[in-house]
Amino acid sequence: MSNRKSKLSKPMKMVSPFRVMTVMHRASTFEAEGVKVIHMEVGEPDFVTADPIVNSAKTAMSMGKTQYTLAPGIIELREKIALHYRGKYSVEIDPSRILITPGASGGLSLLAHMLVSPNDGILIPDPAYPCVRNFVHMMSAEPQLMPVDIAQNFQPNIQQLKDQRKENTVGIWLASPSNPTGTILGRAEMENITQWANQNGLHLLVDEIYHGLQYVVDLPSILEFSEEAFVVSSFSKYFGMTGWRLGWIVVPDAFIEMANILAQNLFISASSIAQYAALGAFTNEAEEVFEERRIAFQQRKSFLATELRSLGFVIPREIQGAFYIYADISRFSQDSEHFCNSLLNEHHVAITPGTDFGQYKASQHVRFAFTTSMENLELGIEKLKIALK
């Protein structure tokens, strides 16, 4: 009988921990002891799911719609999303190009399996959402990190793409609005990157999870520039359905069949109840709720950005979308993990270290999430003032 021990696969050794979860766990320990913690670490809206969505779920359950759906999702929801793109972006998308996934993470996983082979290279901004590079690692491939900073709005430019591209590079994965920086790619940048990717035979994937939560007049979708681009999106952020675990992807025509095959194998189908619930998100009643909440986030953003600047944090000139502020703490510390630990342990304010999001200047940055009430943000700022003294 073999005494050989089981081992992790080689790619798993490259997967980094999700540090924000560590912060949340430590914060919950304090709360279990009766200590109030100001949560500015978690990227989850503090609002409960809107009533039209909840009522749509209740109706579906009462009708017994609790079985598997087709792998790409119910056609009613895919048609609603197609109409959403037509109304918001003047883009015509055949519903067959849209697949409903178990959260955006399920969509990213599917796209990684479909687009990335072992030893391939994927160009990714640094900083970026940590799971993006981890999904690339899981495919035994190489995340090719492109350092981006505040001077360039934390978004890559064509020259960087040219400089960072290697012989094994097959794709570019971007985010607009970005987590953790709250910055976007404008029309000119999107058009230039799309043309360059096409000219060089690279696939282009854009995370549009935070669309709807924007504070600028114009937030374009990559699908306005190319039918060959891949999009991952979500019902979690703007639509406030985090726990329902529901997202979607949009793929080019040539990839529809394989995307369906992968969906069948990876997750069979997304939650039926969550899908029927999401139909309620595309109603006038729900849209009114979402807009009220977007305005609330905008007010929080303005308050937090003003206060952080006055305290000496260096932050982007404009927070254009999402609900994050990526702040340079070099005036106070060169160790973001120590800075965050001290703030949580001594003052019970939870924020996320920049080391969660990449390597470039990560130790001199932290992420603040304005996903808590104005009252809590005000208390958090008062605690910050005390901490920084």
N, C-alpha and C positions, 0 to 999 in steps of 0.2 A: 504494500500500500504506500502511495507516494506521500511524503511529508512536506512536499513543496508548498510554500505559502502562497495564497492569492495576492496579486499585486494590482495596483492601479494601472490603468493604461497610461502610456507615455504622455499623450496630450493632456491628461488630467493634472499632471504635475505643473503645467503651465497656467492653469486656471487660478486666478486670484480671488480672494474672498471679497464679498460685498460689504465694505466697511460700514456703510450706513446702517446695515442690519446689526452690526456689533454695537454701534451707538444706541440704536433703538432698544436693544436688549439691556444695556447698562441703564438707560433711562427708565425702563420698566421696573428694574430692581429698586431704584429710588422711589418710584411711584407706589410700589408694593409696601414700602415703609412709610407711606403717607406723605411723601415729599412732592410738592408741585414742581413739575418740570415744564419748561417752555420748549415746545417742540418746533424747531426750525431745521430739522434734519431730513424729514421724510417728504418725499415727492408725491404726496397723496392729498387731494383736496379735502378740506375738513367738512365740506357740506355732504349731507346724506344724498342718496340717489333721488332724483326728482320724481315726484308723484306720478306723472304720466308713464314713466318707465316701470315703476313698481306696479301700477295698476295693469299695465300691459302684461306683466309677468303673472299676476294673479289670474287674469282672464285665461291665459294660456294653460296654467296649471288646472284651473277648473274645467277646462276642455280636454284635459288628459294629454297635452302635447309634451310628453315627458320621455319620448323615445329618441333613438338616434335620428339625426337628420342626414341629408346627403353630405358627403365629405366637404364640399366647398361651402356648405351652409344653405339656409333656406332662401329660395329665390326671391321671396318678398323683401328680405333684408338687403340682398345684393342689389335689387332694383332701386331700393330707397337710397343706398349709397351712391349708385350711378346718378340718380337725380340730384343728389347732394353735390356731386362734382360738376354737373351741368349748371346748377344754380349758383354755386360759389365761385367757380373757376372758368365757366363757359367751356368745359371740356366734355366731349362725348366719350363715354366708356361703355363698352358692351359688358353687361353684368357677368358674363362668363369669364371675364378677366379678373373679377373680384372674388377672393376666397375669404371666408370668415374663419378666424383662428382663435385658439384659446389664449387670449391676450396677445399683445404685440410680441411678447416673448415667443409664443408659439409661431407667429409669423416669421420672426427673425430666424428661428431654428429651421423652419422649412426652407427659407431662402438660402441659408448657409449650406444646407444639405444639397440644394439644387445648383448652387453657383460656385461652390468652393471645393477644390480637390486638394489632397495632401501636397504640401510644398508650394501651393499657390501663395501669392502675396496680395493683401487687400490694403489699400490706402485709407487710413482713418485719421481724423484730426485728433490731436492731443492738446487739451483734454476732451474727453467724450464719455458717454454713458459706458460704464465698465463692462456690461454684459456683451457689448459689441465685440470688443477684442477677445473676450472669452469664447464667444461662439466661433470665432475664427480659429482660436487655439484648439477647440474641440474637434475641428476638421483636420488637425495636424497641418495647419497652414500658418502663414506668417502675417500678423498684424503689422503693417508698415506705418508707424505713427508719424504724423506730420505736426511738428510743434506750431501751435498758433497762439498768439498773444493779444493783449488788449488793443495794440496799435492797429491790428487788422481785424478788429471786431470778433476775434476768436473764431474766424472762419478761414479756410485755406484759399490760396490764390493759384492761378495757373502756373506761375513760376515754381511754386512749391510742388505741385503735382509733377512737373517736369523733373525737378531735382530729386524727388523722393522715389519716383518710379524706378523699378528694377526689372530685370529680364523676366522674373516670375510674376510680376504684377498682372492681375486679371480684372480687378475691379476697384471702384471707389465707393466708400460708404460714408455718407454725410448725414447731418441732422439740421433741420431748420423748422421751428426754433430748436436751439441746442439745449440739451441737458449736459453740463451744469451751468452754461453761461447765459442762457436767455437771449442769445443773439440769432440773427437770421441771415440767410443768403438772399440778396436782392435780385432783381430780374437780370441785370447785366451780368452779375456773377454766375447765376444759374445758367444763362445762355452760353457764356464762355466755357464753363465746365462741361456742359452737355456736348458742345461741339468738339471740345478736346477729347472727351471720352470716346465719342463716336469715331473721330479720326484715328485714334490709337487702339481701337478694338477692345475697349474696356467696358465692362458692364457698370451701370450707375444705379446705386441704391440710396434712397433718401428716406430717413426717418421723419415723418410728418405727424408724429404722435401728439404734438402740442398745438396743432392747427385749431383755430377757434379761440385759443387763449393768446391773442396777440394785442399789442398796444400801439400798433402802427397802422397806417391807412391801407397799405398793400402788403400782403403776405402771399407770394405766388407758390403754386404747387409745381413740382418738377414735371408733372404730366402736362402742363401748359407748353412745355418745350420739347417733349419727346414722348412718343408712344412706346419707346424701347426701354424706358427707365422702369425701375422697380420701386414700389412704395410700400412702406409698412406704416400702419396707423392703428388707432386704438379708441375704444369707447371709455377708457379709464379717466382721462384727464379733463377735457372740455365737457364730456358727457357725464362725468362723475360716476362711473361704474367700475371702480377699481376692483372690488371684491367679486364682481360678476365674471371676471377674467374673459374679456371679449375684445378681439381686435380684428383687423383685416389687412390683407395685402392686395396690391394691384400688380399684375404681371403682364408682359407683352403677349401677344397672340401665340407666338411660337412656343411659349412655356406653359400654356394652360393645361395641356394633357399631363405633363410631368408634375406640375404643381398639385393637380388632383390626385395623382398616384401617391405622392408623398404625404398629402393630407390623410389619405386612407390608411397609410402605414404608420404615420407618426402619432395621430390622435383620433382617428376614425371620424370624429366631428366635434365641433365646439358644442358647449352646453346648449341644449334645445331651449330651455327656459330663458337663458341669458339672451339667446337670439331673438326670441319672441318679445322679450322685455325691451330690447333695443329698438323695436319698431316704434315704441312710444317716444323715442328720442327725436323722431322726425315729425313732430307736431308743432303747431304754433304755440301751444301751451308750454311745451318743454323748451322751445327756443326762447321764450320770454324768461324762463327760469335761468337758462344758461347765460343769457346776456346780463341779467342782474348779478350773477355770480362773477362774470368776467369783469364787470365794473368794480365789484368789491375787491377782486384781486388787483385791479389797476390802482385802486386807492391804497391798498396795502403796499404795493410796489413803490409808489411815490413816497409814502411815509418812510419805509425802510431804507430806500436808496438815499434819501436826504439825510437821515440820521447816521447811516454808516459813513457817508462822505464826511459829515461834520466830526465824526470820531477819528478820522484819519485813515479809513480803509480806502483803497484805490479800487474803483469798480468801473464797469463799462459806462460810457457817456449816456447810453440809452439802453434800458432793458426792453427788448422788443417783443418778447413772447415768453411763454411758459410761466413758471412761478418761482424762479431762482435768481439769486444774485451771486456771482462768482467773484469773491473779494480777495484782493492782495493784502496779506497781513504782515508784509515784510517790515513795516514800521514797528510792529510789536513782537514778531517772532519769525524764526526761520524753520520752525518745526510745526507744521500744521496739525499733526497727530497729537503732539504734546499740548498745543494750544487748545484743541477741541476737548481733550481729556480734562484739562484743568478747568475749562469753562463749565463742563458738565459736572465734574466732581465737586468743585468748590462753589459754583454759582447756579447749578441746575438749569443751564441753558444748553440745549442739544443742537449742534450744527455738524456738518460733515467735512472731514479733511479732504484737501485737494488730491491726496494720494489715492483716493478712490477712483479718480477719473483719468489717470495716466501718469506720465513721468515728468513732463516738461513744467518746470517751476512748481511742481505739485506741492512741495513742502512749504511754499510761501502763499498758498491759496486755500480758502475754505469756501464751502457753499452754504448760503442761507436760503431756506425755502420759506416763502411767505404764504404758507398753507395753514396758518392758524389765525385766530381772530385778531382784530386790531387791538383789543385789550391785552391779549397775550404778547403781541409784538411790542407794544408800549412798555410792558413789564420787562420783556426781554432786553430792550434797549437800556432801561434803567440798570439792569443787572450787568450789562456789558460795560456801562460807564464805570460802575464800581470795580469790575474786574480789571479794566484797563488802567485804573489809577495805580 
